[in-house]
């Protein structure tokens, strides 16, 4: 139904406007008595064999929602009822910011992809905290944190520390986003020296807490093998919990869509192969020293299994969720169970 009716209807309209319309629609829909139970019966797969313990947290299933979809923590409860094992909110910044000028979100239907240059548009970390206070613990939440556009790189650590402190009591794990291509000069923070310094500062603050929380690093798919080796060294030195591989790409190789030249980060099917390569490289070269969350181009159960077989402990959806609908979550979990049965 989603691919034959809902998606064609939604894809007739501007993608950013449809995004906010969908949020409002789902919020209203889930307020109808019995609607949440109906969605859970349709999409949620419950089975103890799907449970995963990763970086000290227990996930009810390994399929999560990547950051960027629910930036301001407005829909995490409803998304949890669609079958996600965890939801990552953000990227949030200390102060609210509008992001880049519109139009800034493009569907590449011929490529099953999206280009975005949103620019960390969000209502600020305090707005997210107000909404996360209502979480009753049923949804495992990741907090993806970044810096404001006006904050210079040499003082960016202050922005990350501010968000870390504000969110600490309301998320289960943190993600440091230095890999978005849509904030000027942000990716310079991926260089070994500034990244090591940033992560050590965050870990230092984390370790002052009675119960520190997992901190992960989200990396770009455009890193070279040498830079990926640096990432392995940085994880070891900073002792962060793991890596999310990968963010969007600036590559446009092999695209067919008319909007392929738009500036921004590309996500979706064209990213599948490279994201899997990065996961496999990090897993093998580090001797599986740390957990990896695999994201990028997952549009089918086979794509998710590919990530898990390459070395990912968990996977996340974003563009695949938009193109394939919530049935993809269920299909992936069922495929994982089928694979368990074959053992």
C-alpha positions as CSV (number, residue, x, y, z in Angstrom):
1,X,0.0,0.0,0.0
2,X,2.8,2.4,0.9
3,X,4.7,2.1,-2.4
4,X,1.6,1.8,-4.6
5,X,-0.5,4.6,-3.0
6,X,1.0,6.6,-0.2
7,X,4.5,7.2,-1.7
8,X,3.2,8.4,-5.1
9,X,0.8,10.8,-3.4
10,X,3.5,12.2,-1.1
11,X,6.0,12.5,-3.9
12,X,3.8,14.9,-5.8
13,X,4.6,17.6,-3.3
14,X,7.7,19.5,-2.1
15,X,9.8,17.1,0.0
16,X,10.4,19.4,2.9
17,X,6.7,20.4,3.2
18,X,5.6,16.8,2.9
19,X,8.0,16.0,5.8
20,X,6.4,18.4,8.2
21,X,2.9,17.4,6.9
22,X,3.7,13.8,7.7
23,X,4.8,14.7,11.2
24,X,1.5,16.5,11.9
25,X,-0.5,13.8,10.3
26,X,1.1,11.0,12.3
27,X,0.8,13.0,15.6
28,X,-2.9,13.4,15.0
29,X,-3.4,9.8,13.8
30,X,-1.7,8.3,16.9
31,X,-4.0,10.2,19.2
32,X,-7.0,8.2,17.9
33,X,-7.8,5.5,20.4
34,X,-6.6,2.1,19.2
35,X,-4.5,3.5,16.4
36,X,-1.1,2.9,18.1
37,X,-2.1,-0.7,18.8
38,X,-3.1,-1.2,15.2
39,X,0.3,0.1,13.9
40,X,2.2,-2.0,16.4
41,X,0.3,-5.1,15.3
42,X,1.0,-4.3,11.7
43,X,4.7,-3.4,11.9
44,X,6.3,-4.4,15.2
45,X,8.2,-7.7,15.3
46,X,8.8,-8.9,18.9
47,X,11.2,-11.8,19.4
48,X,14.0,-12.2,22.0
49,X,16.4,-13.3,19.2
50,X,16.3,-9.8,17.8
51,X,17.6,-8.3,21.0
52,X,21.1,-6.9,20.9
53,X,23.4,-5.7,23.7
54,X,25.8,-3.1,22.2
55,X,28.0,-0.7,24.0
56,X,26.3,-1.6,27.3
57,X,22.7,-0.9,26.0
58,X,20.0,-3.4,25.3
59,X,18.2,-2.8,22.0
60,X,14.9,-4.7,21.4
61,X,15.9,-5.0,17.7
62,X,18.9,-3.9,15.6
63,X,17.0,-1.6,13.2
64,X,17.1,2.1,14.2
65,X,16.1,5.5,12.6
66,X,19.1,7.6,11.7
67,X,19.5,11.3,12.7
68,X,18.0,13.9,10.5
69,X,14.5,12.6,10.3
70,X,13.3,13.6,13.8
71,X,15.6,16.5,14.4
72,X,13.7,18.1,17.2
73,X,12.5,15.0,19.1
74,X,8.9,15.6,18.0
75,X,7.9,12.1,16.8
76,X,10.2,9.6,18.6
77,X,7.3,7.9,20.4
78,X,5.2,7.4,17.3
79,X,8.3,6.2,15.4
80,X,9.0,3.7,18.1
81,X,5.5,2.3,17.6
82,X,6.3,1.7,13.9
83,X,8.9,-1.0,14.9
84,X,12.2,0.8,15.3
85,X,14.5,-0.6,17.9
86,X,15.9,2.9,18.6
87,X,15.5,6.4,17.4
88,X,18.3,9.0,17.0
89,X,17.2,12.6,17.3
90,X,19.1,15.6,16.0
91,X,21.4,16.9,14.8
92,X,20.8,19.5,17.6
93,X,22.9,22.6,18.3
94,X,23.1,24.8,21.3
95,X,21.1,27.6,19.8
96,X,18.1,27.4,17.4
97,X,19.1,28.0,13.8
98,X,17.0,28.1,10.5
99,X,19.5,26.2,8.4
100,X,20.3,27.0,4.8
101,X,18.0,28.8,2.4
102,X,15.2,26.8,0.7
103,X,14.9,24.9,-1.5
104,X,17.3,22.6,0.2
105,X,15.9,19.1,-0.1
106,X,15.7,17.2,-3.4
107,X,14.3,13.7,-4.3
108,X,16.3,11.9,-6.9
109,X,13.6,9.4,-7.8
110,X,15.5,7.8,-10.7
111,X,18.3,7.0,-8.3
112,X,16.2,6.2,-5.2
113,X,18.1,8.9,-3.4
114,X,17.9,12.3,-1.7
115,X,20.2,15.3,-1.7
116,X,19.9,17.6,1.3
117,X,21.7,20.8,2.3
118,X,19.5,21.5,5.4
119,X,22.4,22.9,7.4
120,X,21.5,21.6,10.9
121,X,18.2,23.4,11.0
122,X,16.7,22.8,14.5
123,X,15.0,24.5,17.3
124,X,18.0,24.2,19.6
125,X,18.9,21.6,22.2
126,X,16.6,23.0,25.0
127,X,13.5,22.5,22.8
128,X,14.6,18.8,22.3
129,X,15.1,18.4,26.0
130,X,11.5,19.6,26.7
131,X,10.1,16.9,24.5
132,X,12.4,14.2,25.6
133,X,11.3,14.7,29.2
134,X,8.1,13.0,28.2
135,X,9.9,9.8,27.2
136,X,8.7,7.0,29.4
137,X,11.7,4.9,28.6
138,X,10.0,2.7,26.0
139,X,12.0,4.3,23.2
140,X,15.8,4.0,23.3
141,X,17.1,7.4,22.2
142,X,20.3,8.5,20.6
143,X,21.3,12.2,20.7
144,X,23.1,13.5,17.7
145,X,25.0,16.7,18.5
146,X,26.7,19.4,16.4
147,X,27.8,23.0,16.4
148,X,26.1,26.1,15.4
149,X,27.0,27.5,12.0
150,X,28.4,30.8,13.5
151,X,30.6,28.9,15.9
152,X,34.3,28.8,14.7
153,X,36.0,25.4,14.6
154,X,38.6,26.4,17.2
155,X,35.9,26.8,19.8
156,X,33.5,24.2,18.5
157,X,34.1,21.9,21.5
158,X,32.1,24.3,23.6
159,X,29.0,23.7,21.5
160,X,29.3,19.9,21.7
161,X,29.9,20.1,25.4
162,X,26.8,22.3,25.9
163,X,24.6,19.8,24.0
164,X,26.2,16.9,25.8
165,X,25.4,18.4,29.2
166,X,21.8,19.5,28.2
167,X,20.9,16.0,26.8
168,X,22.8,13.8,29.2
169,X,19.8,12.8,31.4
170,X,17.5,12.3,28.4
171,X,19.3,10.2,25.8
172,X,20.8,6.7,26.0
173,X,23.8,7.4,23.8
174,X,25.5,10.3,22.0
175,X,26.7,10.8,18.4
176,X,29.3,13.4,17.5
177,X,28.5,14.8,14.1
178,X,31.5,16.3,12.4
179,X,30.8,14.8,9.0
180,X,27.8,16.7,7.6
181,X,28.8,18.5,4.3
182,X,26.2,21.2,4.9
183,X,27.8,23.3,7.6
184,X,30.7,25.3,6.3
185,X,34.1,23.9,7.4
186,X,32.5,21.3,9.7
187,X,34.3,18.4,8.0
188,X,37.6,19.9,8.9
189,X,36.9,18.7,12.4
190,X,37.3,15.1,11.1
191,X,41.1,15.7,10.8
192,X,43.0,13.7,13.3
193,X,44.3,16.3,15.7
194,X,41.1,18.4,16.1
195,X,38.9,15.3,16.2
196,X,41.0,13.6,18.9
197,X,41.0,16.8,20.9
198,X,37.2,17.1,20.7
199,X,36.5,13.5,21.6
200,X,38.9,13.6,24.5
201,X,37.2,16.6,25.9
202,X,33.8,15.0,25.6
203,X,35.1,11.8,27.2
204,X,36.7,13.7,29.9
205,X,33.4,15.3,30.8
206,X,31.6,12.0,30.4
207,X,33.9,10.3,32.8
208,X,33.0,12.7,35.6
209,X,29.5,11.2,35.6
210,X,28.7,8.3,37.9
211,X,27.4,6.4,34.9
212,X,29.1,7.6,31.7
213,X,27.1,7.2,28.5
214,X,28.3,5.7,25.2
215,X,29.7,8.3,22.8
216,X,29.9,7.5,19.1
217,X,31.4,9.2,16.1
218,X,29.6,9.6,12.8
219,X,31.9,9.6,9.9
220,X,31.7,10.6,6.2
221,X,31.8,7.9,3.5
222,X,34.3,10.1,1.6
223,X,37.2,9.4,3.9
224,X,40.3,7.7,2.3
225,X,41.7,4.5,3.7
226,X,44.5,6.5,5.4
227,X,41.8,8.7,7.1
228,X,39.9,5.6,8.1
229,X,43.0,4.2,9.8
230,X,43.2,7.5,11.6
231,X,39.6,7.0,12.8
232,X,40.6,3.6,14.2
233,X,43.5,5.2,16.1
234,X,41.3,8.0,17.4
235,X,38.6,5.6,18.7
236,X,41.4,3.7,20.5
237,X,42.9,6.8,22.0
238,X,39.7,8.5,23.0
239,X,38.0,5.3,24.2
240,X,34.7,6.3,22.7
241,X,32.1,3.5,22.3
242,X,31.9,3.1,18.6
243,X,31.4,4.6,15.1
244,X,28.4,5.3,12.9
245,X,29.3,4.6,9.2
246,X,28.3,6.5,7.3
247,X,26.9,10.0,6.8
248,X,25.9,11.4,3.4
249,X,28.3,11.7,0.6
250,X,29.4,14.5,-1.7
251,X,30.1,12.1,-4.5
252,X,27.7,12.1,-7.5
253,X,29.1,9.1,-9.3
254,X,26.7,7.2,-11.5
255,X,23.6,9.4,-10.9
256,X,20.8,9.7,-13.5
257,X,18.4,12.3,-11.9
258,X,18.1,15.8,-13.2
259,X,18.9,17.2,-9.7
260,X,22.2,15.3,-9.4
261,X,24.2,18.5,-9.5
262,X,22.5,20.1,-6.5
263,X,24.9,20.9,-3.7
264,X,24.5,18.9,-0.5
265,X,24.8,15.5,1.0
266,X,23.6,12.5,-1.0
267,X,21.8,9.6,0.7
268,X,20.0,6.5,-0.6
269,X,20.8,3.6,-2.9
270,X,23.9,5.1,-4.5
271,X,25.6,5.2,-1.1
272,X,25.0,1.5,-0.3
273,X,28.2,0.0,-1.7
274,X,30.5,2.7,-0.3
275,X,28.9,2.6,3.2
276,X,29.4,-1.2,3.3
277,X,33.0,-0.9,2.2
278,X,33.7,1.6,5.0
279,X,32.0,-0.7,7.6
280,X,34.0,-3.7,6.4
281,X,37.3,-1.8,6.4
282,X,36.8,-0.5,9.9
283,X,35.7,-3.8,11.2
284,X,38.5,-5.8,9.7
285,X,41.4,-3.3,10.2
286,X,40.4,-2.8,13.8
287,X,39.9,-6.5,14.4
288,X,36.3,-5.7,15.5
289,X,37.7,-3.5,18.3
290,X,34.5,-1.4,18.5
291,X,30.8,-1.6,17.5
292,X,29.7,0.0,14.3
293,X,26.2,1.2,13.4
294,X,25.8,0.7,9.7
295,X,23.8,3.3,7.7
296,X,23.6,4.2,4.0
297,X,21.6,2.9,1.1
298,X,19.5,0.3,3.1
299,X,16.4,-0.1,0.9
300,X,15.8,-3.9,1.4
301,X,16.4,-6.6,3.9
302,X,19.3,-7.8,1.8
303,X,20.9,-4.4,2.1
304,X,20.6,-4.5,5.9
305,X,22.0,-8.1,6.1
306,X,24.9,-7.0,4.0
307,X,25.8,-4.3,6.5
308,X,25.5,-6.7,9.4
309,X,27.7,-9.3,7.6
310,X,30.3,-6.6,6.9
311,X,30.7,-6.0,10.6
312,X,27.9,-3.7,11.8
313,X,26.2,-4.5,15.1
314,X,23.2,-2.4,14.4
315,X,21.7,-0.6,11.3
316,X,19.9,2.6,10.7
317,X,17.4,3.7,8.1
318,X,16.7,7.2,6.6
319,X,16.2,7.4,2.9
320,X,15.1,3.8,2.6
321,X,12.4,4.5,5.2
322,X,11.1,7.4,3.1
323,X,11.2,5.4,-0.2
324,X,10.0,2.0,1.1
325,X,7.9,2.9,4.2
326,X,7.6,1.4,7.6
327,X,7.1,-2.1,6.2
328,X,10.9,-2.1,5.6
329,X,11.6,-2.2,9.3
330,X,9.4,-5.3,9.7
331,X,10.9,-7.0,6.6
332,X,14.5,-6.5,7.9
333,X,13.7,-7.9,11.3
334,X,11.9,-10.9,9.8
335,X,14.9,-11.5,7.5
336,X,17.2,-11.5,10.5
337,X,15.0,-14.0,12.2
338,X,15.0,-16.2,9.0
339,X,18.8,-16.1,9.0
340,X,18.8,-17.2,12.7
341,X,16.5,-20.1,11.8
342,X,19.0,-21.2,9.1
343,X,21.8,-21.6,11.5
